[in-house]
Amino acid sequence: MSEIEIRNLTKKFEVKGMTVTALDNISLSIEKGDIFGIIGMSGAGKSTLVRSINFLEKPTDGQVFIDGTDLATLTEKEFRKKRSEIGMIFQNFNLLEQKTALDNICFPLEIAGMRRREARKKARELLATVNLSEKEKSYPSQLSGGQKQRVAIARALATGPKILLCDEATSALDPQTTESILSLLREINEKLHITIVIITHQMSVVTQICKKVAIIDNGVLVEQGDVEQVFEAPKTDAAKELLFDKKVRYSPLDILHEARKIRIVFNENSSYEPVIANLILKFQTPVNILKADTRNVGGRARGEMILGLPESQTLQEEIISSLKERGLTVTEVEEDV
Amino acid sequence: MFDAKVVAMILTGIKDTLYMTLVSTFFGYAIGLPFGIILNVTRSGGLHPNKVIYGIGDFICNIVRSIPFLILLILLIPFTRLIVGQSYGSTATIVPLVICAAPYIARVVETALNEVDAGVIEAARAMGASNLQIVFKVLLVEARVSLFSGATITTGLLLGYSAMSGTVGGGGLGDIAVRYGYYRWQTDIMIVTVLLLILIFQIIQNIGTRFSTHIDHRKR
């Protein structure tokens, strides 16, 4: 069995006499050592889903297995022990404001019953792991966002968990800090072999660090698979929406009224070849580049482009087949994307 | 007029006032702190919501707090006599003071604990902390500034109430103010006792504020 196994999970909330279904019959397997992304727009239910993994939200229906153990069958004591094997970090860090960085890291150890002196020794090691040794006496209010998240990560690692849940852990951070936190997470995954589950609304986070991804839309799991596969050929509207990031969409798109728009994804080999320039030379007709971007997908640089094609239907088909011949992934882009 | 006798009387008054205030604050907290924690834990959205327990606690709290202190002082005379053996004097006054302060303190504690960020509690839960651990290692630690400001306000309140108990022979500076200033028209003695009460209040408030700022690490 997988490290984390979610079976037919449904969660309903009672809000002012109305029943709201936050999660609808979700089944998901997360393998040991994975960095698994769960992505969705805000309100999609992804936070509820991650909270179900350690039962901060108890499911209305369905089961959660950690290492083959159904969480619902555990006694209170066993359950708390199990929880301590699942670390968690949050968007707002949730550090104890009245404790120093070091004491924050000692906190889960003291809860587990470790002696204070031992806890401090362990906490110092962890602070070194997250490169914050010089801040051991600082209080959270004296730390930057990135430093707070590092302390939170050290705290989450204190009890030697097998799983680390990250709930929008980089959403409150600037791009550079996000980058450094993500590379720290990758390092933790590689060195400590901890399974990491990342909840986010940022596709860039998923493409940068995750191997597998699940897309949640309106409480329903709409798409899942390898990140590369989802990135190359998104099947659902939710996936496309997240991938194209509507807000930064190229605005003159509506004005241009291109006859046909296609999205092409470059793989590593095609990145060396001047594909578009060759295309224009070959067909002696201009194509319109509506959007171009390079992303880091699973550690590899992947380019994507949205092209507006000329009006002639035959020419369109020829261009598309020529691009496909070069091993590029070509998908049609609808008007509303 | 301020002869050795009067001075000695005022000094005893100061001693009695401090005795009543501090001892009643102590016992008030001995009852009010657990009471407040129970209210906070059992309220809806608390660590362990329980409508019945919260309802009863809430009701007792409101009832006692809505009885004017002077009335409570008189109502409790039989109870005070039962516990202390007499119904007048400083020690006897402590009984109604504690009864009056405990529900007030419970509210102060309940509100202070409410201020602790729900996210921090959730984080502690995720680490496998039990409710008891969350109360003692998270709530009471994180809310300590509010708790301490609350304690300062409560001590000030009890200082005022201890003076009020002077009307029924409770001892302390309030007693002196009533006996000399009201019954004997010795305004000067009354003014001195009032000034002393103001001074003690200021000292308590100052120590409280300074200490609260000192233990707060949230902003700096």
Interface residues (C-beta under 8 A of the other chain):
Chain A: N54 L56 R80 K81 K82 R83 S84 I86 G87 M88 F90 N92 N94 L95 L96 E97 Q98 K99 F107 P108 E110 I111 A112 Y139 P140 S141 Q142 R155 T159 L165
Chain B: D117 G119 V120 E122 A123 A124 R125 A126 M127 G128 A129 S130 Q133 K137 V138 V141 E142 R144 V145 I215 D216 H217 R218 K219 R220
